[in-house]
Amino acid sequence: MATATVPLPLSPARSARTVAARGASATGAAVLSILGSMAAIGIAALGLLVVPVAALVVFGPVLLDLLR
């Protein structure tokens, strides 16, 4: 029984443009990752403020009347 092997194609020589494009792509991906994390943290922070703001809207006038 014989096994077949598939030869891998030879990779082309990397030009300076290809290397630069990969570096720019990696940098862009890192920047987008950081910005996405910042946006997610911001959305989570706004979500944490929903309950206190709702409580202030509901109970604020009553508490202000009690202070007078």
C-alpha positions in Angstrom: 0.0 0.0 0.0 1.5 3.3 -1.0 0.7 6.7 0.4 0.5 9.8 -1.7 2.2 13.1 -0.8 1.0 16.4 -2.0 3.9 18.9 -2.4 3.4 22.3 -0.8 3.7 25.2 -3.2 6.7 27.3 -2.7 6.0 30.6 -1.0 7.0 33.6 -3.0 9.8 35.8 -1.8 8.5 38.4 0.6 8.9 41.9 -0.7 9.2 45.0 1.5 5.7 45.9 0.6 4.3 42.6 1.8 6.2 42.9 5.1 5.1 46.5 5.6 1.4 45.6 4.8 1.5 42.8 7.4 2.9 45.2 10.0 0.3 47.8 9.2 -2.4 45.1 9.3 -1.2 43.9 12.7 -1.1 47.5 14.0 -4.5 48.2 12.7 -5.9 45.1 14.4 -4.3 46.0 17.7 -5.8 49.5 17.5 -9.2 48.2 16.7 -9.0 45.7 19.5 -8.1 48.4 22.0 -10.9 50.7 20.8 -13.4 47.8 20.9 -12.4 47.1 24.5 -12.8 50.7 25.5 -16.2 50.8 23.9 -17.3 47.7 25.7 -16.1 49.1 29.0 -18.0 52.3 28.3 -21.2 50.5 27.5 -20.8 48.4 30.7 -20.3 51.6 32.7 -23.4 53.2 31.2 -25.3 50.0 32.0 -24.3 50.3 35.7 -25.7 53.8 35.8 -29.2 52.8 34.7 -30.5 51.7 38.1 -29.2 54.7 40.1 -30.5 57.2 37.5 -33.9 55.4 37.5 -34.0 55.5 41.3 -33.1 59.2 41.3 -35.9 59.9 38.8 -38.5 58.0 40.9 -37.5 58.9 44.4 -35.7 62.2 43.9 -38.7 64.5 44.2 -39.9 62.8 47.3 -36.5 62.9 49.0 -36.2 66.6 48.1 -39.5 67.3 49.7 -38.4 65.5 52.9 -35.3 67.7 53.1 -37.4 70.9 53.1 
